Amino acid sequence: MSKSFNFTALVFLTQTLVFLTQTLVFLTVTHLFLTLLHVFLTLLHVFLTVTHVFLTLPHVFLTLLHVFLTLLHVFLTLLHVFLTLPHVFLTLLHVFLTLPLVFLSFGFLIKSLIGGI
């Protein structure tokens, strides 16, 4: 045989090919596992987000109801204040207009007690 066959190089190349194939299989399986984990975590995230939305809807509704009722309370309070102002004005007018009569009545009372007319 004139041709010399290098078995050492063939063994080295075969071992290198086996190592690279095993590495590729390991990386493929790892990638598959991480992809499945990512899918599971994404589905969990979607489920938790939907659950969070549904659980916060009553809070949103009650907050909006609270805002509406507070605005209604403010409006009714202002309406009450404006509708009460004429009553306050008329009461003060009544007090100031009757003060001279009160003083006159006390004057006549004191005069009659002292022995006047």
Protein Blocks (a to p, Z undefined) as FASTA:
>chain_A
ZZdcdfklmmmmmmmmmmmmmmmmmmmmmmmmmmmmmmmmmmmmmmmmmmmmmmmmmmmm
mmmmmmmmmmmmmmmmmmmmmmmmmmmmmmmmmmmmmmmmmmmmmmmmmmmmnopZZ
